[in-house]
Amino acid sequence: MTKIKRITPTDFRGQYMSEMSMDFAILKTPVQIHDIARTSGFIKVPTPLHRQDFNSIIHITRGNAKQQVDADLMSVKEDEILFIRQGNVTSLKEVSPDASGHIILFEDQTINQLLSKQELIRLFSANTVIHLSRTTSEWLTPLFELLSIEIYSENPNLGICYSLLQAGLQKILTSSKELNKGVNRSTEITFNFKELVYKHHRAQKTIVFYASKLSVSENYLHRCIKETTGISPKEWINKASILQSQLLLQDLTRSVSEIAFELNYGDPSYFGRLFKKVTGITPSEYRIAFMQDLSE
């Protein structure tokens, strides 16, 4: 079985940024930050679709960027912020020439030290771009610049880095109307369901498996997921599997049938129909489009 490469913060810089000056040394810290105005010219856009092994924040203070997160294309504009959860399939599609702001990368073990579970759910369950007031956006900018200075110093103090990041996250949580809502049971169930799907979707595609893991009935799980996402749990599992298949299809040495079997679809024809239902194109058409992107 081929293991899909997860993209770590170090991989992000190494794979998606071309030649850069010595100012952009590869960092070894569990929190990393990139200044968009300084680095966007070095990022090879669009980046290949990948499953990131870290959480990220994109904060835009000027210009705009477009980011695919799972099957959705998100447009992030001035004074807006996008959170991307560890495990999401994602791709940076566009960055405007005048874009400025910061991209912050941090591992799960880091954010678990800084936020409560309820706060974590509030940040990552919105599934949308968060609009900030100009005041909040301007408050965050010098804080992220201080974080960058500390991280890129000769001997970065992780305590200071964590404190700065925590202050930024708390500012966002308390300033945003979208995020300043209580977490109800449906939202919590949906968050936990998604986390489980990211881990188990290749082997487990039945609702009963996830309902059992969450200690709820299948009907209750269906109501929660439908209420918060607008689609059924089965549709969500299928979307996760098809996104995974898009990563596998980037390996041009493997047949569509091999990929279908690896994702636990016994019938490659059914896999092909499901792929088209989710993406609008066949696996072969997706592969052709991917090869065209590589040649550009």
C-alpha positions in Angstrom: 0.0 0.0 0.0 1.4 3.4 -1.0 1.5 5.9 1.9 0.3 9.3 1.1 2.9 11.9 2.0 1.6 14.3 4.6 3.1 17.8 4.2 4.9 19.1 7.3 5.8 22.8 8.0 9.3 22.1 6.8 8.0 20.3 3.7 5.9 23.4 2.9 8.9 25.6 2.6 11.0 22.9 0.9 8.5 21.8 -1.7 6.4 24.8 -2.5 9.0 27.6 -2.3 11.7 28.0 -5.0 15.2 29.5 -4.4 15.2 31.9 -1.5 17.7 34.0 0.3 19.4 32.8 3.4 16.9 35.0 5.4 14.5 32.1 4.9 16.3 29.3 6.7 14.3 26.2 7.3 12.9 26.5 10.8 12.9 23.7 13.4 10.3 25.3 15.7 6.8 23.8 16.2 5.4 27.3 15.3 6.4 28.8 12.0 5.5 32.1 10.3 5.9 33.4 6.8 5.5 37.1 5.7 3.2 36.9 2.6 4.6 40.0 1.0 8.2 38.7 1.2 7.5 35.0 0.4 4.6 35.0 -2.1 6.9 35.6 -5.0 8.8 32.4 -4.1 5.8 30.1 -3.7 5.1 28.0 -6.8 1.3 28.6 -7.3 -0.9 26.7 -7.5 0.6 24.3 -5.0 -0.2 20.6 -5.6 -3.2 19.3 -3.6 -1.8 17.9 -0.4 -2.9 16.8 3.1 -1.2 19.1 5.6 0.2 17.7 8.8 -0.2 21.0 10.7 -2.7 23.7 11.3 -2.4 27.0 9.5 -3.7 30.6 9.6 -3.8 32.8 6.6 -4.2 36.5 7.6 -4.5 38.9 4.7 -3.9 42.7 5.3 -3.8 43.7 1.7 -4.6 42.1 -1.7 -6.2 38.6 -1.7 -5.5 34.9 -2.0 -7.5 31.8 -3.0 -7.1 28.6 -1.1 -8.8 25.2 -1.7 -9.8 23.5 1.5 -11.1 20.0 1.0 -13.6 20.5 -1.9 -14.2 24.3 -1.3 -12.4 27.2 -2.8 -12.0 30.0 -0.3 -11.2 33.6 -1.2 -9.4 35.5 1.5 -9.3 39.3 1.2 -8.1 42.4 3.2 -8.7 42.1 6.9 -9.8 38.5 6.6 -8.4 35.3 8.1 -8.7 31.6 7.2 -8.0 28.7 9.5 -7.1 25.3 8.0 -7.2 22.3 10.2 -4.5 19.6 10.3 -5.6 16.8 8.1 -7.5 18.9 5.6 -6.7 18.4 1.9 -5.6 21.8 0.6 -3.9 23.8 -2.2 -2.9 27.4 -2.5 -4.5 28.5 -5.8 -3.7 32.2 -6.2 -1.9 35.1 -4.4 -2.3 38.6 -5.8 0.9 40.5 -6.5 0.1 43.1 -3.9 -0.8 40.6 -1.2 0.5 41.1 2.4 -0.1 39.5 5.7 1.1 36.3 7.3 0.8 32.6 7.1 1.3 30.8 10.4 1.9 27.1 10.7 1.6 25.2 14.0 1.3 21.6 15.1 -1.6 20.0 17.0 0.5 19.5 20.1 1.1 23.3 20.1 -2.5 24.4 19.8 -3.6 21.9 22.4 -1.4 23.7 24.9 -2.8 27.1 24.0 -6.6 26.5 23.7 -9.3 24.6 25.4 -11.2 22.0 23.4 -14.2 24.3 23.1 -12.0 27.1 21.8 -10.4 24.7 19.3 -13.8 23.7 18.0 -14.9 27.3 17.7 -11.8 28.1 15.6 -11.9 25.2 13.2 -15.6 24.4 12.9 -16.6 27.6 11.1 -15.4 26.3 7.7 -15.5 29.8 6.3 -13.4 32.9 6.0 -13.6 35.1 9.1 -13.9 38.8 8.6 -12.0 40.9 11.1 -12.6 44.6 11.9 -9.8 46.9 10.7 -8.9 47.6 14.4 -8.5 43.8 15.1 -6.5 43.2 11.9 -4.2 46.1 12.7 -3.8 44.8 16.2 -2.7 41.4 15.0 -0.2 42.6 12.4 2.5 43.9 14.8 1.9 40.9 17.1 2.6 38.5 14.2 5.7 40.6 13.3 7.0 40.2 16.8 6.3 36.5 16.6 8.3 36.4 13.3 11.2 38.3 14.9 11.3 35.9 17.8 11.0 32.7 15.6 13.8 33.9 13.3 16.1 34.9 16.1 19.3 32.9 16.7 17.9 31.3 19.8 14.0 31.5 19.7 12.3 31.4 23.0 9.4 29.0 22.5 7.6 30.3 25.6 7.5 33.8 24.0 6.4 32.3 20.7 3.5 30.4 22.3 2.4 33.4 24.3 2.3 35.6 21.2 0.4 33.1 19.2 -2.0 32.5 22.1 -2.7 36.2 22.4 -3.4 36.4 18.7 -5.8 33.5 18.8 -7.6 34.9 21.8 -8.0 38.2 20.1 -9.5 36.6 17.1 -11.9 34.5 19.2 -13.1 37.4 21.2 -13.3 39.9 18.3 -15.2 37.8 15.8 -19.0 37.5 15.8 -18.7 34.2 13.8 -16.4 32.6 16.4 -17.8 34.2 19.6 -20.7 31.8 19.7 -21.2 28.9 22.2 -20.4 25.4 21.0 -23.6 23.3 21.0 -23.7 19.5 21.0 -24.2 19.2 17.2 -21.1 21.4 16.5 -19.0 19.3 18.9 -20.2 16.0 17.4 -19.5 17.3 13.9 -16.0 18.4 14.8 -15.2 15.1 16.4 -16.8 13.2 13.4 -14.6 15.0 10.9 -11.5 14.3 13.0 -12.4 10.6 12.9 -13.1 10.6 9.2 -9.7 12.1 8.4 -8.1 9.2 10.3 -10.3 6.3 9.3 -12.1 7.0 6.0 -9.8 4.7 3.9 -10.8 1.6 5.9 -14.1 2.7 7.4 -17.0 4.0 5.3 -20.0 3.0 7.3 -22.0 5.4 9.5 -22.3 2.7 12.2 -18.5 2.8 12.7 -18.4 6.5 13.4 -21.6 6.6 15.5 -20.1 3.8 17.6 -16.9 5.8 18.1 -18.8 8.8 19.1 -21.2 6.9 21.3 -24.3 8.2 19.6 -27.0 6.6 17.4 -26.8 6.6 13.6 -29.9 8.8 13.4 -28.5 11.3 15.9 -25.2 11.5 14.0 -27.1 12.0 10.7 -29.1 14.9 12.2 -26.0 16.6 13.7 -23.9 16.4 10.5 -26.8 17.5 8.3 -27.6 20.4 10.6 -24.1 21.8 10.7 -22.7 20.9 7.2 -25.8 20.7 5.0 -24.8 17.2 3.8 -25.2 13.7 5.3 -22.4 11.8 7.1 -22.2 9.4 4.2 -21.7 12.2 1.7 -19.0 13.6 4.0 -17.1 10.3 4.1 -17.4 9.9 0.4 -16.0 13.4 -0.1 -13.0 12.6 2.2 -12.3 9.4 0.2 -12.5 11.2 -3.2 -10.2 14.0 -2.0 -7.7 11.3 -0.9 -8.0 9.6 -4.3 -7.0 12.9 -5.9 -3.8 12.8 -4.0 -3.2 9.2 -5.1 -4.0 10.0 -8.8 -1.1 12.4 -8.8 1.1 9.3 -8.8 1.0 8.7 -12.5 2.5 5.2 -12.2 -0.7 3.8 -10.6 -3.9 2.8 -12.4 -7.3 4.1 -11.4 -8.3 0.5 -10.5 -5.4 0.2 -8.1 -6.3 3.4 -6.4 -10.0 2.3 -6.1 -9.0 -0.9 -4.4 -6.5 0.9 -2.1 -9.4 3.1 -0.9 -11.5 0.0 -0.2 -13.8 0.3 -3.2 -14.3 -3.2 -4.5 -15.7 -2.0 -7.8 -13.5 0.5 -9.8 -16.6 1.4 -11.9 -18.5 2.5 -8.8 -15.4 4.5 -7.6 -15.4 6.2 -11.0 -19.0 7.2 -10.8 -18.6 8.4 -7.2 -15.6 10.4 -8.2 -17.5 12.2 -11.0 -20.5 12.8 -8.7 -18.2 14.6 -6.2 -15.9 16.4 -8.5 -17.8 16.7 -11.8 -15.1 14.9 -13.8 -13.8 11.4 -14.1 -10.6 10.2 -12.5 -8.9 10.1 -16.0 -10.0 13.6 -16.7 -8.7 14.8 -13.3 -5.3 13.1 -14.1 -5.2 14.8 -17.5 -5.8 18.2 -15.9 -3.2 17.5 -13.3 -0.6 16.7 -16.0 -1.5 19.9 -17.8 -0.9 21.9 -14.6 2.5 20.2 -14.2 3.6 21.2 -17.8 2.6 24.9 -17.4 
